[in-house]
Amino acid sequence: MLRYATLATFLFLMPVATGMAADADERLKWLEDKIRSQEEEITDQQNRIRDLVAARKATTTETAAAIPAGTTESAKPTGLFGGSAMTNPYLSLIVNTFFHHSGLSQAVLDSRTIPGFTNVPLGTRKGFHLESAELMIFAPVDPYFNLYTDIPITEDGAELEEAYFVTTSLPAGFQVKGGKFKSGFGRINAQHPHAWDFVDIPLNYRAMIGQEGWADTGVQLTYLPSLPVYTQFGMEVLQGKNDLLFNPGGTTPYAFTAFVKSSLDFGENSTLLFGPSFATGKARITTVADGTFFSGDTDLFGFELVYKWKPSRDRSFVLQSEYLYRKQNGDLRTGDPADPASTLESLKRAQDGIYVQGLYQIDRWRIGVRYDVLDLIKKDYILSGSQQNLGKQPWRATGALEFNPSEFTRVRLQYTRDESSRDGKANNELYLQMLLGIGAHAPHAF
């Protein structure tokens, strides 16, 4: 009876469509599926709570029995450091494996860069790859903190990509995150590779932030005020460990960010997400060109825009774009700094780029297209007062077809025509990717 009473309430609150009975039937079916899914989730959470309570009682009983008679309350061990209370963490493992083929030789791929933006080659190897087995651990610490870790394990070893705490009980909509985490700058940057809509990161990210995004050590403060429209304000103080932006190598924070993220629902099935981002800091990088060292300042601006349409569980459309603009002013030293023959010149870079992608889902299938381009509006590379001619405009076009047998498996076929190296040579790439996940995974951002 509870399910049908809830269903009647939803139907009463929804706007009544005029005319089309088929739309009403589809909406009714969607609501029934939604309620059924919520009931299953509630049942699962109730079972988890029951198991946790039972485990805690058992642990507390065992610990109490081990405490010598006459021990005072203040001397009894409690919590993590006393060992009497334990919370089972949520564990998940996501395997990312793919096959890659290119029309270019491996030697050409290993030296292929984006002149004027970065001298770091993509370095994708042809053939079969186990990109990573990503171990994710999440658990509530106590009523005040949650703890998250993300450890990608590759054939070369393990890496601590993220390890941070998040507060859960600060007043007035404030939240603090601290540790090592992916910066809240932009939209895709905060996502892990398994959550990307394509095999690789967009071209403007690769050229200006890095091909795996920006994860750094520091602290983040966000504020979610009570407004009619969802709006989150955030700022970060970070160490500045990014080879394309900052990378100071010092002991004090060198990078600072600020961002705003808003969402607006309109109609019955549509949502618009948008917001600006800004990052600034000192730059000490060797990624401008081979044999150079750049010292100066970096400013990075971004704007994200996402439109989502989801009339049912089996059908959706997402249109997404991010614009990035990077400005760097400073000195570029060519050659060994200790060599008197090395040259020192001023360098001003003001460069931008954008990607636009669309993804349409029907049932278990999803088809996507993406277009990336650099030097869209700004392409300043001014060395000692002289604008440099770097070659053709970098761009890329991508198409992908996905099949999702379940929520835990994804198979993706992707084709990319890449002309980002400015030499006019096209890199025609083919990827066949498989993602498989097990365990309880924390939800992704909407």
URMOBEL-V942656 format. One record per backbone hydrogen bond with DSSP energy under -1.0 kcal/mol. CO is the residue of the C=O (numbers start at 0). NH is the residue of the N-H. If there is no record, write none. Layout:
BEGIN
[[CO:NH] [CO:NH]]
END
This chain:
BEGIN
[[0:4] [1:5] [2:6] [3:7] [4:8] [5:9] [6:10] [7:11] [8:12] [9:13] [17:19] [19:23] [20:24] [21:25] [22:26] [23:27] [24:28] [25:29] [26:30] [27:31] [28:32] [29:33] [30:34] [31:35] [32:36] [33:37] [34:38] [35:39] [36:40] [37:41] [38:42] [39:43] [40:44] [41:45] [42:46] [43:47] [44:48] [45:49] [46:50] [47:51] [48:52] [49:53] [50:54] [51:55] [52:56] [53:57] [54:58] [55:59] [56:60] [57:61] [58:62] [59:63] [60:64] [61:65] [67:70] [72:75] [77:81] [78:82] [89:137] [90:439] [91:135] [92:437] [93:133] [94:435] [95:130] [95:131] [96:433] [97:128] [98:431] [99:126] [100:429] [104:108] [105:109] [108:111] [113:116] [113:117] [117:113] [126:99] [128:97] [131:95] [132:152] [133:93] [134:150] [135:91] [136:148] [137:89] [138:146] [143:167] [144:140] [144:141] [145:165] [146:138] [147:163] [148:136] [149:160] [149:161] [150:134] [151:158] [152:132] [153:156] [156:153] [158:160] [161:149] [162:179] [163:147] [164:177] [165:145] [170:173] [172:223] [174:221] [175:166] [176:219] [177:164] [178:217] [179:162] [180:215] [187:190] [191:194] [192:195] [201:205] [202:206] [203:207] [204:208] [204:209] [209:212] [213:182] [215:180] [216:238] [217:178] [218:236] [219:176] [220:234] [221:174] [222:232] [224:226] [229:262] [231:260] [232:222] [233:258] [234:220] [235:256] [236:218] [237:253] [237:254] [239:241] [239:246] [241:245] [245:283] [253:281] [254:237] [255:279] [256:235] [257:277] [258:233] [260:231] [261:273] [263:271] [268:309] [269:265] [270:307] [271:263] [272:305] [273:261] [274:303] [275:259] [276:301] [277:257] [278:299] [279:255] [280:297] [282:295] [284:293] [286:118] [288:291] [290:334] [292:332] [293:284] [294:330] [295:282] [296:328] [297:280] [298:326] [299:278] [300:324] [301:276] [302:322] [303:274] [304:320] [305:272] [306:318] [307:270] [308:316] [313:362] [314:311] [315:360] [316:308] [317:358] [318:306] [319:356] [320:304] [321:354] [322:302] [323:352] [324:300] [325:350] [326:298] [327:348] [328:296] [329:346] [330:294] [331:344] [332:292] [333:342] [335:338] [338:341] [342:333] [344:331] [345:383] [346:329] [347:381] [348:327] [349:379] [350:325] [351:374] [352:323] [353:372] [354:321] [355:370] [356:319] [357:368] [358:317] [359:366] [360:315] [361:364] [363:403] [364:361] [365:401] [366:359] [367:399] [368:357] [369:397] [370:355] [371:395] [372:353] [377:351] [379:349] [380:387] [381:347] [382:385] [385:382] [393:373] [394:418] [395:371] [396:416] [397:369] [398:414] [399:367] [400:412] [401:365] [402:410] [407:436] [409:434] [410:402] [411:432] [412:400] [413:430] [414:398] [415:428] [416:396] [417:426] [421:391] [426:417] [427:102] [428:415] [429:100] [430:413] [431:98] [432:411] [433:96] [434:409] [435:94] [437:92]]
END
